[in-house]
Amino acid sequence: MSYIKECGMYSQKFYNVEISEDDINMEKIAYTNDNLYDIICDKIGKLQKNHPLPLAYEKNNDIKR
């Protein structure tokens, strides 16, 4: 999850023109490997198995959506 966040922050810096197109690291802009998504799906499956009932959710207005 931290790597996905790192890539998102990197992309945001590029979007805000803090990183030029000449200096861009394409591997951080567009993550194309499947392994992180497989790990996330496995974690979600384990969470659901350990907590089959719905988890209470409280909306956080500080999160950008």
PDBQT receptor file of N, H, CA, C and O in Angstrom, charges set to zero:
ATOM      1  N   MET A   1       0.828  -1.196   0.000  1.00  0.00    +0.000 N 
ATOM      2  CA  MET A   1       0.000   0.000   0.000  1.00  0.00    +0.000 C 
ATOM      3  C   MET A   1       0.869   1.254   0.000  1.00  0.00    +0.000 C 
ATOM      4  O   MET A   1       0.531   2.257  -0.629  1.00  0.00    +0.000 OA
ATOM      5  N   SER A   2       1.994   1.185   0.716  1.00  0.00    +0.000 N 
ATOM      6  H   SER A   2       2.269   0.371   1.227  1.00  0.00    +0.000 HD
ATOM      7  CA  SER A   2       2.848   2.372   0.768  1.00  0.00    +0.000 C 
ATOM      8  C   SER A   2       3.434   2.687  -0.611  1.00  0.00    +0.000 C 
ATOM      9  O   SER A   2       3.640   3.853  -0.947  1.00  0.00    +0.000 OA
ATOM     10  N   TYR A   3       3.703   1.643  -1.413  1.00  0.00    +0.000 N 
ATOM     11  H   TYR A   3       3.535   0.696  -1.140  1.00  0.00    +0.000 HD
ATOM     12  CA  TYR A   3       4.243   1.895  -2.754  1.00  0.00    +0.000 C 
ATOM     13  C   TYR A   3       3.192   2.537  -3.652  1.00  0.00    +0.000 C 
ATOM     14  O   TYR A   3       3.504   3.434  -4.435  1.00  0.00    +0.000 OA
ATOM     15  N   ILE A   4       1.950   2.081  -3.539  1.00  0.00    +0.000 N 
ATOM     16  H   ILE A   4       1.696   1.353  -2.902  1.00  0.00    +0.000 HD
ATOM     17  CA  ILE A   4       0.880   2.699  -4.326  1.00  0.00    +0.000 C 
ATOM     18  C   ILE A   4       0.717   4.160  -3.929  1.00  0.00    +0.000 C 
ATOM     19  O   ILE A   4       0.535   5.023  -4.788  1.00  0.00    +0.000 OA
ATOM     20  N   LYS A   5       0.784   4.441  -2.627  1.00  0.00    +0.000 N 
ATOM     21  H   LYS A   5       0.932   3.740  -1.929  1.00  0.00    +0.000 HD
ATOM     22  CA  LYS A   5       0.687   5.826  -2.157  1.00  0.00    +0.000 C 
ATOM     23  C   LYS A   5       1.863   6.645  -2.690  1.00  0.00    +0.000 C 
ATOM     24  O   LYS A   5       1.686   7.784  -3.123  1.00  0.00    +0.000 OA
ATOM     25  N   GLU A   6       3.068   6.059  -2.656  1.00  0.00    +0.000 N 
ATOM     26  H   GLU A   6       3.212   5.134  -2.304  1.00  0.00    +0.000 HD
ATOM     27  CA  GLU A   6       4.263   6.754  -3.153  1.00  0.00    +0.000 C 
ATOM     28  C   GLU A   6       4.094   7.102  -4.639  1.00  0.00    +0.000 C 
ATOM     29  O   GLU A   6       4.439   8.204  -5.063  1.00  0.00    +0.000 OA
ATOM     30  N   CYS A   7       3.565   6.163  -5.421  1.00  0.00    +0.000 N 
ATOM     31  H   CYS A   7       3.285   5.267  -5.076  1.00  0.00    +0.000 HD
ATOM     32  CA  CYS A   7       3.353   6.417  -6.847  1.00  0.00    +0.000 C 
ATOM     33  C   CYS A   7       2.290   7.499  -7.056  1.00  0.00    +0.000 C 
ATOM     34  O   CYS A   7       2.416   8.332  -7.952  1.00  0.00    +0.000 OA
ATOM     35  N   GLY A   8       1.258   7.483  -6.237  1.00  0.00    +0.000 N 
ATOM     36  H   GLY A   8       1.155   6.805  -5.508  1.00  0.00    +0.000 HD
ATOM     37  CA  GLY A   8       0.228   8.510  -6.334  1.00  0.00    +0.000 C 
ATOM     38  C   GLY A   8       0.776   9.894  -6.014  1.00  0.00    +0.000 C 
ATOM     39  O   GLY A   8       0.443  10.871  -6.685  1.00  0.00    +0.000 OA
ATOM     40  N   MET A   9       1.607   9.971  -4.998  1.00  0.00    +0.000 N 
ATOM     41  H   MET A   9       1.877   9.177  -4.453  1.00  0.00    +0.000 HD
ATOM     42  CA  MET A   9       2.212  11.258  -4.632  1.00  0.00    +0.000 C 
ATOM     43  C   MET A   9       3.150  11.735  -5.747  1.00  0.00    +0.000 C 
ATOM     44  O   MET A   9       3.200  12.924  -6.061  1.00  0.00    +0.000 OA
ATOM     45  N   TYR A  10       3.889  10.796  -6.338  1.00  0.00    +0.000 N 
ATOM     46  H   TYR A  10       3.849   9.829  -6.083  1.00  0.00    +0.000 HD
ATOM     47  CA  TYR A  10       4.794  11.131  -7.443  1.00  0.00    +0.000 C 
ATOM     48  C   TYR A  10       3.986  11.672  -8.631  1.00  0.00    +0.000 C 
ATOM     49  O   TYR A  10       4.362  12.672  -9.242  1.00  0.00    +0.000 OA
ATOM     50  N   SER A  11       2.883  11.003  -8.946  1.00  0.00    +0.000 N 
ATOM     51  H   SER A  11       2.578  10.190  -8.450  1.00  0.00    +0.000 HD
ATOM     52  CA  SER A  11       2.035  11.442 -10.052  1.00  0.00    +0.000 C 
ATOM     53  C   SER A  11       1.458  12.824  -9.790  1.00  0.00    +0.000 C 
ATOM     54  O   SER A  11       1.341  13.642 -10.702  1.00  0.00    +0.000 OA
ATOM     55  N   GLN A  12       1.097  13.080  -8.528  1.00  0.00    +0.000 N 
ATOM     56  H   GLN A  12       1.192  12.415  -7.787  1.00  0.00    +0.000 HD
ATOM     57  CA  GLN A  12       0.561  14.389  -8.178  1.00  0.00    +0.000 C 
ATOM     58  C   GLN A  12       1.632  15.466  -8.374  1.00  0.00    +0.000 C 
ATOM     59  O   GLN A  12       1.327  16.563  -8.841  1.00  0.00    +0.000 OA
ATOM     60  N   LYS A  13       2.883  15.160  -8.019  1.00  0.00    +0.000 N 
ATOM     61  H   LYS A  13       3.131  14.269  -7.640  1.00  0.00    +0.000 HD
ATOM     62  CA  LYS A  13       3.971  16.126  -8.240  1.00  0.00    +0.000 C 
ATOM     63  C   LYS A  13       4.149  16.405  -9.726  1.00  0.00    +0.000 C 
ATOM     64  O   LYS A  13       4.384  17.547 -10.122  1.00  0.00    +0.000 OA
ATOM     65  N   PHE A  14       4.037  15.367 -10.551  1.00  0.00    +0.000 N 
ATOM     66  H   PHE A  14       3.846  14.440 -10.230  1.00  0.00    +0.000 HD
ATOM     67  CA  PHE A  14       4.136  15.563 -11.998  1.00  0.00    +0.000 C 
ATOM     68  C   PHE A  14       2.980  16.429 -12.493  1.00  0.00    +0.000 C 
ATOM     69  O   PHE A  14       3.185  17.347 -13.287  1.00  0.00    +0.000 OA
ATOM     70  N   TYR A  15       1.766  16.138 -12.024  1.00  0.00    +0.000 N 
ATOM     71  H   TYR A  15       1.600  15.392 -11.378  1.00  0.00    +0.000 HD
ATOM     72  CA  TYR A  15       0.587  16.906 -12.412  1.00  0.00    +0.000 C 
ATOM     73  C   TYR A  15       0.731  18.377 -12.018  1.00  0.00    +0.000 C 
ATOM     74  O   TYR A  15       0.288  19.265 -12.746  1.00  0.00    +0.000 OA
ATOM     75  N   ASN A  16       1.347  18.626 -10.875  1.00  0.00    +0.000 N 
ATOM     76  H   ASN A  16       1.707  17.904 -10.284  1.00  0.00    +0.000 HD
ATOM     77  CA  ASN A  16       1.546  19.997 -10.393  1.00  0.00    +0.000 C 
ATOM     78  C   ASN A  16       2.810  20.632 -10.969  1.00  0.00    +0.000 C 
ATOM     79  O   ASN A  16       3.229  21.695 -10.511  1.00  0.00    +0.000 OA
ATOM     80  N   VAL A  17       3.416  20.000 -11.957  1.00  0.00    +0.000 N 
ATOM     81  H   VAL A  17       3.076  19.136 -12.329  1.00  0.00    +0.000 HD
ATOM     82  CA  VAL A  17       4.610  20.461 -12.668  1.00  0.00    +0.000 C 
ATOM     83  C   VAL A  17       5.808  20.633 -11.730  1.00  0.00    +0.000 C 
ATOM     84  O   VAL A  17       6.656  21.495 -11.960  1.00  0.00    +0.000 OA
ATOM     85  N   GLU A  18       5.879  19.829 -10.691  1.00  0.00    +0.000 N 
ATOM     86  H   GLU A  18       5.190  19.129 -10.504  1.00  0.00    +0.000 HD
ATOM     87  CA  GLU A  18       7.056  19.817  -9.825  1.00  0.00    +0.000 C 
ATOM     88  C   GLU A  18       8.115  18.880 -10.391  1.00  0.00    +0.000 C 
ATOM     89  O   GLU A  18       9.276  18.930  -9.984  1.00  0.00    +0.000 OA
ATOM     90  N   ILE A  19       7.716  18.028 -11.330  1.00  0.00    +0.000 N 
ATOM     91  H   ILE A  19       6.774  17.987 -11.661  1.00  0.00    +0.000 HD
ATOM     92  CA  ILE A  19       8.634  17.123 -12.031  1.00  0.00    +0.000 C 
ATOM     93  C   ILE A  19       8.410  17.361 -13.521  1.00  0.00    +0.000 C 
ATOM     94  O   ILE A  19       7.277  17.327 -14.001  1.00  0.00    +0.000 OA
ATOM     95  N   SER A  20       9.499  17.601 -14.247  1.00  0.00    +0.000 N 
ATOM     96  H   SER A  20      10.419  17.628 -13.858  1.00  0.00    +0.000 HD
ATOM     97  CA  SER A  20       9.363  17.870 -15.681  1.00  0.00    +0.000 C 
ATOM     98  C   SER A  20       9.207  16.566 -16.459  1.00  0.00    +0.000 C 
ATOM     99  O   SER A  20       9.530  15.487 -15.962  1.00  0.00    +0.000 OA
ATOM    100  N   GLU A  21       8.708  16.685 -17.682  1.00  0.00    +0.000 N 
ATOM    101  H   GLU A  21       8.446  17.561 -18.086  1.00  0.00    +0.000 HD
ATOM    102  CA  GLU A  21       8.553  15.511 -18.532  1.00  0.00    +0.000 C 
ATOM    103  C   GLU A  21       9.895  14.881 -18.854  1.00  0.00    +0.000 C 
ATOM    104  O   GLU A  21       9.964  13.675 -19.091  1.00  0.00    +0.000 OA
ATOM    105  N   ASP A  22      10.958  15.660 -18.867  1.00  0.00    +0.000 N 
ATOM    106  H   ASP A  22      10.902  16.640 -18.673  1.00  0.00    +0.000 HD
ATOM    107  CA  ASP A  22      12.295  15.132 -19.156  1.00  0.00    +0.000 C 
ATOM    108  C   ASP A  22      12.837  14.280 -18.009  1.00  0.00    +0.000 C 
ATOM    109  O   ASP A  22      13.669  13.400 -18.233  1.00  0.00    +0.000 OA
ATOM    110  N   ASP A  23      12.375  14.530 -16.786  1.00  0.00    +0.000 N 
ATOM    111  H   ASP A  23      11.699  15.244 -16.604  1.00  0.00    +0.000 HD
ATOM    112  CA  ASP A  23      12.897  13.834 -15.606  1.00  0.00    +0.000 C 
ATOM    113  C   ASP A  23      11.956  12.762 -15.065  1.00  0.00    +0.000 C 
ATOM    114  O   ASP A  23      12.226  12.184 -14.012  1.00  0.00    +0.000 OA
ATOM    115  N   ILE A  24      10.882  12.491 -15.751  1.00  0.00    +0.000 N 
ATOM    116  H   ILE A  24      10.663  12.960 -16.607  1.00  0.00    +0.000 HD
ATOM    117  CA  ILE A  24       9.848  11.609 -15.216  1.00  0.00    +0.000 C 
ATOM    118  C   ILE A  24      10.301  10.139 -15.152  1.00  0.00    +0.000 C 
ATOM    119  O   ILE A  24      10.997   9.652 -16.043  1.00  0.00    +0.000 OA
ATOM    120  N   ASN A  25       9.898   9.457 -14.097  1.00  0.00    +0.000 N 
ATOM    121  H   ASN A  25       9.333   9.853 -13.373  1.00  0.00    +0.000 HD
ATOM    122  CA  ASN A  25      10.127   8.020 -13.936  1.00  0.00    +0.000 C 
ATOM    123  C   ASN A  25       8.797   7.332 -14.274  1.00  0.00    +0.000 C 
ATOM    124  O   ASN A  25       7.880   7.313 -13.452  1.00  0.00    +0.000 OA
ATOM    125  N   MET A  26       8.697   6.774 -15.471  1.00  0.00    +0.000 N 
ATOM    126  H   MET A  26       9.441   6.790 -16.139  1.00  0.00    +0.000 HD
ATOM    127  CA  MET A  26       7.430   6.203 -15.948  1.00  0.00    +0.000 C 
ATOM    128  C   MET A  26       6.945   5.047 -15.074  1.00  0.00    +0.000 C 
ATOM    129  O   MET A  26       5.741   4.804 -14.998  1.00  0.00    +0.000 OA
ATOM    130  N   GLU A  27       7.848   4.338 -14.421  1.00  0.00    +0.000 N 
ATOM    131  H   GLU A  27       8.826   4.535 -14.483  1.00  0.00    +0.000 HD
ATOM    132  CA  GLU A  27       7.430   3.233 -13.562  1.00  0.00    +0.000 C 
ATOM    133  C   GLU A  27       6.657   3.721 -12.341  1.00  0.00    +0.000 C 
ATOM    134  O   GLU A  27       5.858   2.977 -11.773  1.00  0.00    +0.000 OA
ATOM    135  N   LYS A  28       6.890   4.956 -11.941  1.00  0.00    +0.000 N 
ATOM    136  H   LYS A  28       7.539   5.560 -12.402  1.00  0.00    +0.000 HD
ATOM    137  CA  LYS A  28       6.141   5.497 -10.803  1.00  0.00    +0.000 C 
ATOM    138  C   LYS A  28       4.863   6.203 -11.238  1.00  0.00    +0.000 C 
ATOM    139  O   LYS A  28       3.949   6.379 -10.432  1.00  0.00    +0.000 OA
ATOM    140  N   ILE A  29       4.789   6.608 -12.501  1.00  0.00    +0.000 N 
ATOM    141  H   ILE A  29       5.532   6.465 -13.156  1.00  0.00    +0.000 HD
ATOM    142  CA  ILE A  29       3.580   7.271 -12.993  1.00  0.00    +0.000 C 
ATOM    143  C   ILE A  29       2.484   6.250 -13.273  1.00  0.00    +0.000 C 
ATOM    144  O   ILE A  29       1.326   6.469 -12.918  1.00  0.00    +0.000 OA
ATOM    145  N   ALA A  30       2.842   5.144 -13.903  1.00  0.00    +0.000 N 
ATOM    146  H   ALA A  30       3.783   4.966 -14.191  1.00  0.00    +0.000 HD
ATOM    147  CA  ALA A  30       1.842   4.141 -14.289  1.00  0.00    +0.000 C 
ATOM    148  C   ALA A  30       2.329   2.765 -13.864  1.00  0.00    +0.000 C 
ATOM    149  O   ALA A  30       3.098   2.126 -14.582  1.00  0.00    +0.000 OA
ATOM    150  N   TYR A  31       1.893   2.315 -12.719  1.00  0.00    +0.000 N 
ATOM    151  H   TYR A  31       1.268   2.834 -12.135  1.00  0.00    +0.000 HD
ATOM    152  CA  TYR A  31       2.269   0.994 -12.232  1.00  0.00    +0.000 C 
ATOM    153  C   TYR A  31       1.468  -0.038 -13.011  1.00  0.00    +0.000 C 
ATOM    154  O   TYR A  31       0.239  -0.048 -12.948  1.00  0.00    +0.000 OA
ATOM    155  N   THR A  32       2.158  -0.911 -13.748  1.00  0.00    +0.000 N 
ATOM    156  H   THR A  32       3.157  -0.904 -13.799  1.00  0.00    +0.000 HD
ATOM    157  CA  THR A  32       1.465  -1.851 -14.628  1.00  0.00    +0.000 C 
ATOM    158  C   THR A  32       1.595  -3.305 -14.204  1.00  0.00    +0.000 C 
ATOM    159  O   THR A  32       0.932  -4.164 -14.786  1.00  0.00    +0.000 OA
ATOM    160  N   ASN A  33       2.417  -3.611 -13.222  1.00  0.00    +0.000 N 
ATOM    161  H   ASN A  33       2.955  -2.913 -12.750  1.00  0.00    +0.000 HD
ATOM    162  CA  ASN A  33       2.526  -4.999 -12.762  1.00  0.00    +0.000 C 
ATOM    163  C   ASN A  33       1.290  -5.362 -11.952  1.00  0.00    +0.000 C 
ATOM    164  O   ASN A  33       0.639  -4.493 -11.372  1.00  0.00    +0.000 OA
ATOM    165  N   ASP A  34       0.979  -6.629 -11.918  1.00  0.00    +0.000 N 
ATOM    166  H   ASP A  34       1.509  -7.335 -12.389  1.00  0.00    +0.000 HD
ATOM    167  CA  ASP A  34      -0.216  -7.077 -11.210  1.00  0.00    +0.000 C 
ATOM    168  C   ASP A  34       0.043  -7.465  -9.765  1.00  0.00    +0.000 C 
ATOM    169  O   ASP A  34      -0.911  -7.635  -9.007  1.00  0.00    +0.000 OA
ATOM    170  N   ASN A  35       1.296  -7.610  -9.354  1.00  0.00    +0.000 N 
ATOM    171  H   ASN A  35       2.071  -7.472  -9.970  1.00  0.00    +0.000 HD
ATOM    172  CA  ASN A  35       1.562  -8.186  -8.031  1.00  0.00    +0.000 C 
ATOM    173  C   ASN A  35       0.992  -7.363  -6.876  1.00  0.00    +0.000 C 
ATOM    174  O   ASN A  35       0.515  -7.948  -5.904  1.00  0.00    +0.000 OA
ATOM    175  N   LEU A  36       1.023  -6.046  -6.944  1.00  0.00    +0.000 N 
ATOM    176  H   LEU A  36       1.411  -5.571  -7.734  1.00  0.00    +0.000 HD
ATOM    177  CA  LEU A  36       0.458  -5.250  -5.845  1.00  0.00    +0.000 C 
ATOM    178  C   LEU A  36      -1.047  -5.433  -5.753  1.00  0.00    +0.000 C 
ATOM    179  O   LEU A  36      -1.602  -5.485  -4.655  1.00  0.00    +0.000 OA
ATOM    180  N   TYR A  37      -1.702  -5.531  -6.881  1.00  0.00    +0.000 N 
ATOM    181  H   TYR A  37      -1.252  -5.489  -7.773  1.00  0.00    +0.000 HD
ATOM    182  CA  TYR A  37      -3.152  -5.716  -6.880  1.00  0.00    +0.000 C 
ATOM    183  C   TYR A  37      -3.521  -7.106  -6.347  1.00  0.00    +0.000 C 
ATOM    184  O   TYR A  37      -4.532  -7.262  -5.661  1.00  0.00    +0.000 OA
ATOM    185  N   ASP A  38      -2.704  -8.106  -6.662  1.00  0.00    +0.000 N 
ATOM    186  H   ASP A  38      -1.883  -7.980  -7.219  1.00  0.00    +0.000 HD
ATOM    187  CA  ASP A  38      -2.935  -9.447  -6.108  1.00  0.00    +0.000 C 
ATOM    188  C   ASP A  38      -2.789  -9.435  -4.590  1.00  0.00    +0.000 C 
ATOM    189  O   ASP A  38      -3.586 -10.052  -3.883  1.00  0.00    +0.000 OA
ATOM    190  N   ILE A  39      -1.781  -8.743  -4.092  1.00  0.00    +0.000 N 
ATOM    191  H   ILE A  39      -1.133  -8.243  -4.666  1.00  0.00    +0.000 HD
ATOM    192  CA  ILE A  39      -1.562  -8.651  -2.644  1.00  0.00    +0.000 C 
ATOM    193  C   ILE A  39      -2.752  -7.967  -1.978  1.00  0.00    +0.000 C 
ATOM    194  O   ILE A  39      -3.230  -8.426  -0.940  1.00  0.00    +0.000 OA
ATOM    195  N   ILE A  40      -3.227  -6.882  -2.563  1.00  0.00    +0.000 N 
ATOM    196  H   ILE A  40      -2.839  -6.509  -3.406  1.00  0.00    +0.000 HD
ATOM    197  CA  ILE A  40      -4.373  -6.153  -1.999  1.00  0.00    +0.000 C 
ATOM    198  C   ILE A  40      -5.614  -7.045  -1.987  1.00  0.00    +0.000 C 
ATOM    199  O   ILE A  40      -6.336  -7.094  -0.992  1.00  0.00    +0.000 OA
ATOM    200  N   CYS A  41      -5.859  -7.747  -3.089  1.00  0.00    +0.000 N 
ATOM    201  H   CYS A  41      -5.272  -7.707  -3.898  1.00  0.00    +0.000 HD
ATOM    202  CA  CYS A  41      -7.037  -8.629  -3.151  1.00  0.00    +0.000 C 
ATOM    203  C   CYS A  41      -6.936  -9.738  -2.111  1.00  0.00    +0.000 C 
ATOM    204  O   CYS A  41      -7.939 -10.080  -1.484  1.00  0.00    +0.000 OA
ATOM    205  N   ASP A  42      -5.748 -10.307  -1.912  1.00  0.00    +0.000 N 
ATOM    206  H   ASP A  42      -4.933 -10.030  -2.422  1.00  0.00    +0.000 HD
ATOM    207  CA  ASP A  42      -5.562 -11.337  -0.891  1.00  0.00    +0.000 C 
ATOM    208  C   ASP A  42      -5.854 -10.787   0.495  1.00  0.00    +0.000 C 
ATOM    209  O   ASP A  42      -6.499 -11.454   1.304  1.00  0.00    +0.000 OA
ATOM    210  N   LYS A  43      -5.385  -9.577   0.776  1.00  0.00    +0.000 N 
ATOM    211  H   LYS A  43      -4.861  -9.035   0.119  1.00  0.00    +0.000 HD
ATOM    212  CA  LYS A  43      -5.621  -8.956   2.088  1.00  0.00    +0.000 C 
ATOM    213  C   LYS A  43      -7.116  -8.701   2.309  1.00  0.00    +0.000 C 
ATOM    214  O   LYS A  43      -7.631  -8.898   3.409  1.00  0.00    +0.000 OA
ATOM    215  N   ILE A  44      -7.799  -8.263   1.256  1.00  0.00    +0.000 N 
ATOM    216  H   ILE A  44      -7.380  -8.103   0.362  1.00  0.00    +0.000 HD
ATOM    217  CA  ILE A  44      -9.242  -8.029   1.367  1.00  0.00    +0.000 C 
ATOM    218  C   ILE A  44      -9.964  -9.337   1.648  1.00  0.00    +0.000 C 
ATOM    219  O   ILE A  44     -10.875  -9.383   2.475  1.00  0.00    +0.000 OA
ATOM    220  N   GLY A  45      -9.557 -10.403   0.961  1.00  0.00    +0.000 N 
ATOM    221  H   GLY A  45      -8.817 -10.366   0.289  1.00  0.00    +0.000 HD
ATOM    222  CA  GLY A  45     -10.161 -11.713   1.194  1.00  0.00    +0.000 C 
ATOM    223  C   GLY A  45      -9.953 -12.206   2.613  1.00  0.00    +0.000 C 
ATOM    224  O   GLY A  45     -10.880 -12.732   3.230  1.00  0.00    +0.000 OA
ATOM    225  N   LYS A  46      -8.735 -12.041   3.142  1.00  0.00    +0.000 N 
ATOM    226  H   LYS A  46      -7.983 -11.614   2.641  1.00  0.00    +0.000 HD
ATOM    227  CA  LYS A  46      -8.441 -12.449   4.525  1.00  0.00    +0.000 C 
ATOM    228  C   LYS A  46      -9.239 -11.610   5.524  1.00  0.00    +0.000 C 
ATOM    229  O   LYS A  46      -9.745 -12.135   6.516  1.00  0.00    +0.000 OA
ATOM    230  N   LEU A  47      -9.350 -10.318   5.263  1.00  0.00    +0.000 N 
ATOM    231  H   LEU A  47      -8.939  -9.891   4.457  1.00  0.00    +0.000 HD
ATOM    232  CA  LEU A  47     -10.123  -9.439   6.141  1.00  0.00    +0.000 C 
ATOM    233  C   LEU A  47     -11.583  -9.885   6.179  1.00  0.00    +0.000 C 
ATOM    234  O   LEU A  47     -12.187  -9.959   7.249  1.00  0.00    +0.000 OA
ATOM    235  N   GLN A  48     -12.145 -10.182   5.012  1.00  0.00    +0.000 N 
ATOM    236  H   GLN A  48     -11.654 -10.122   4.142  1.00  0.00    +0.000 HD
ATOM    237  CA  GLN A  48     -13.545 -10.601   4.955  1.00  0.00    +0.000 C 
ATOM    238  C   GLN A  48     -13.743 -11.941   5.650  1.00  0.00    +0.000 C 
ATOM    239  O   GLN A  48     -14.755 -12.156   6.317  1.00  0.00    +0.000 OA
ATOM    240  N   LYS A  49     -12.777 -12.843   5.494  1.00  0.00    +0.000 N 
ATOM    241  H   LYS A  49     -11.955 -12.669   4.952  1.00  0.00    +0.000 HD
ATOM    242  CA  LYS A  49     -12.875 -14.156   6.139  1.00  0.00    +0.000 C 
ATOM    243  C   LYS A  49     -12.845 -14.016   7.659  1.00  0.00    +0.000 C 
ATOM    244  O   LYS A  49     -13.590 -14.695   8.366  1.00  0.00    +0.000 OA
ATOM    245  N   ASN A  50     -11.988 -13.141   8.153  1.00  0.00    +0.000 N 
ATOM    246  H   ASN A  50     -11.383 -12.589   7.579  1.00  0.00    +0.000 HD
ATOM    247  CA  ASN A  50     -11.854 -12.944   9.603  1.00  0.00    +0.000 C 
ATOM    248  C   ASN A  50     -12.973 -12.089  10.196  1.00  0.00    +0.000 C 
ATOM    249  O   ASN A  50     -13.246 -12.173  11.394  1.00  0.00    +0.000 OA
ATOM    250  N   HIS A  51     -13.617 -11.275   9.377  1.00  0.00    +0.000 N 
ATOM    251  H   HIS A  51     -13.396 -11.206   8.404  1.00  0.00    +0.000 HD
ATOM    252  CA  HIS A  51     -14.686 -10.378   9.837  1.00  0.00    +0.000 C 
ATOM    253  C   HIS A  51     -15.849 -10.455   8.848  1.00  0.00    +0.000 C 
ATOM    254  O   HIS A  51     -16.053  -9.528   8.065  1.00  0.00    +0.000 OA
ATOM    255  N   PRO A  52     -16.617 -11.559   8.873  1.00  0.00    +0.000 N 
ATOM    256  CA  PRO A  52     -17.671 -11.735   7.863  1.00  0.00    +0.000 C 
ATOM    257  C   PRO A  52     -18.831 -10.742   7.975  1.00  0.00    +0.000 C 
ATOM    258  O   PRO A  52     -19.554 -10.520   7.004  1.00  0.00    +0.000 OA
ATOM    259  N   LEU A  53     -19.008 -10.153   9.142  1.00  0.00    +0.000 N 
ATOM    260  H   LEU A  53     -18.422 -10.333   9.931  1.00  0.00    +0.000 HD
ATOM    261  CA  LEU A  53     -20.074  -9.163   9.290  1.00  0.00    +0.000 C 
ATOM    262  C   LEU A  53     -19.593  -7.808   8.783  1.00  0.00    +0.000 C 
ATOM    263  O   LEU A  53     -18.396  -7.522   8.823  1.00  0.00    +0.000 OA
ATOM    264  N   PRO A  54     -20.508  -6.977   8.310  1.00  0.00    +0.000 N 
ATOM    265  CA  PRO A  54     -20.095  -5.651   7.826  1.00  0.00    +0.000 C 
ATOM    266  C   PRO A  54     -19.378  -4.850   8.917  1.00  0.00    +0.000 C 
ATOM    267  O   PRO A  54     -19.753  -4.898  10.089  1.00  0.00    +0.000 OA
ATOM    268  N   LEU A  55     -18.349  -4.121   8.510  1.00  0.00    +0.000 N 
ATOM    269  H   LEU A  55     -18.045  -4.082   7.558  1.00  0.00    +0.000 HD
ATOM    270  CA  LEU A  55     -17.630  -3.246   9.432  1.00  0.00    +0.000 C 
ATOM    271  C   LEU A  55     -18.300  -1.878   9.429  1.00  0.00    +0.000 C 
ATOM    272  O   LEU A  55     -18.727  -1.383   8.385  1.00  0.00    +0.000 OA
ATOM    273  N   ALA A  56     -18.383  -1.288  10.587  1.00  0.00    +0.000 N 
ATOM    274  H   ALA A  56     -18.037  -1.690  11.435  1.00  0.00    +0.000 HD
ATOM    275  CA  ALA A  56     -18.958   0.062  10.675  1.00  0.00    +0.000 C 
ATOM    276  C   ALA A  56     -18.071   1.036   9.903  1.00  0.00    +0.000 C 
ATOM    277  O   ALA A  56     -16.845   0.941   9.942  1.00  0.00    +0.000 OA
ATOM    278  N   TYR A  57     -18.693   1.949   9.220  1.00  0.00    +0.000 N 
ATOM    279  H   TYR A  57     -19.689   2.026   9.188  1.00  0.00    +0.000 HD
ATOM    280  CA  TYR A  57     -17.955   2.931   8.426  1.00  0.00    +0.000 C 
ATOM    281  C   TYR A  57     -18.361   4.333   8.850  1.00  0.00    +0.000 C 
ATOM    282  O   TYR A  57     -19.545   4.647   8.971  1.00  0.00    +0.000 OA
ATOM    283  N   GLU A  58     -17.373   5.151   9.068  1.00  0.00    +0.000 N 
ATOM    284  H   GLU A  58     -16.412   4.896   8.970  1.00  0.00    +0.000 HD
ATOM    285  CA  GLU A  58     -17.625   6.544   9.387  1.00  0.00    +0.000 C 
ATOM    286  C   GLU A  58     -16.961   7.392   8.319  1.00  0.00    +0.000 C 
ATOM    287  O   GLU A  58     -15.745   7.321   8.141  1.00  0.00    +0.000 OA
ATOM    288  N   LYS A  59     -17.722   8.176   7.619  1.00  0.00    +0.000 N 
ATOM    289  H   LYS A  59     -18.710   8.234   7.763  1.00  0.00    +0.000 HD
ATOM    290  CA  LYS A  59     -17.204   8.992   6.523  1.00  0.00    +0.000 C 
ATOM    291  C   LYS A  59     -16.172   9.992   7.043  1.00  0.00    +0.000 C 
ATOM    292  O   LYS A  59     -16.391  10.665   8.051  1.00  0.00    +0.000 OA
ATOM    293  N   ASN A  60     -15.056  10.074   6.341  1.00  0.00    +0.000 N 
ATOM    294  H   ASN A  60     -14.879   9.527   5.523  1.00  0.00    +0.000 HD
ATOM    295  CA  ASN A  60     -13.998  11.010   6.665  1.00  0.00    +0.000 C 
ATOM    296  C   ASN A  60     -13.961  12.077   5.580  1.00  0.00    +0.000 C 
ATOM    297  O   ASN A  60     -13.517  11.808   4.464  1.00  0.00    +0.000 OA
ATOM    298  N   ASN A  61     -14.417  13.268   5.888  1.00  0.00    +0.000 N 
ATOM    299  H   ASN A  61     -14.778  13.486   6.794  1.00  0.00    +0.000 HD
ATOM    300  CA  ASN A  61     -14.477  14.351   4.897  1.00  0.00    +0.000 C 
ATOM    301  C   ASN A  61     -13.126  14.906   4.513  1.00  0.00    +0.000 C 
ATOM    302  O   ASN A  61     -13.032  15.707   3.584  1.00  0.00    +0.000 OA
ATOM    303  N   ASP A  62     -12.056  14.490   5.220  1.00  0.00    +0.000 N 
ATOM    304  H   ASP A  62     -12.133  13.839   5.975  1.00  0.00    +0.000 HD
ATOM    305  CA  ASP A  62     -10.712  14.958   4.885  1.00  0.00    +0.000 C 
ATOM    306  C   ASP A  62     -10.099  14.180   3.719  1.00  0.00    +0.000 C 
ATOM    307  O   ASP A  62      -9.074  14.587   3.173  1.00  0.00    +0.000 OA
ATOM    308  N   ILE A  63     -10.725  13.061   3.336  1.00  0.00    +0.000 N 
ATOM    309  H   ILE A  63     -11.558  12.730   3.780  1.00  0.00    +0.000 HD
ATOM    310  CA  ILE A  63     -10.203  12.246   2.245  1.00  0.00    +0.000 C 
ATOM    311  C   ILE A  63     -10.736  12.807   0.921  1.00  0.00    +0.000 C 
ATOM    312  O   ILE A  63     -11.938  13.020   0.763  1.00  0.00    +0.000 OA
ATOM    313  N   LYS A  64      -9.816  13.042  -0.031  1.00  0.00    +0.000 N 
ATOM    314  H   LYS A  64      -8.839  12.868   0.097  1.00  0.00    +0.000 HD
ATOM    315  CA  LYS A  64     -10.236  13.514  -1.337  1.00  0.00    +0.000 C 
ATOM    316  C   LYS A  64     -10.864  12.350  -2.083  1.00  0.00    +0.000 C 
ATOM    317  O   LYS A  64     -10.295  11.259  -2.129  1.00  0.00    +0.000 OA
ATOM    318  N   ARG A  65     -12.013  12.572  -2.658  1.00  0.00    +0.000 N 
ATOM    319  H   ARG A  65     -12.474  13.458  -2.622  1.00  0.00    +0.000 HD
ATOM    320  CA  ARG A  65     -12.705  11.523  -3.428  1.00  0.00    +0.000 C 
ATOM    321  C   ARG A  65     -12.997  12.010  -4.807  1.00  0.00    +0.000 C 
ATOM    322  O   ARG A  65     -13.574  11.278  -5.611  1.00  0.00    +0.000 OA
TER     323      ARG A  65
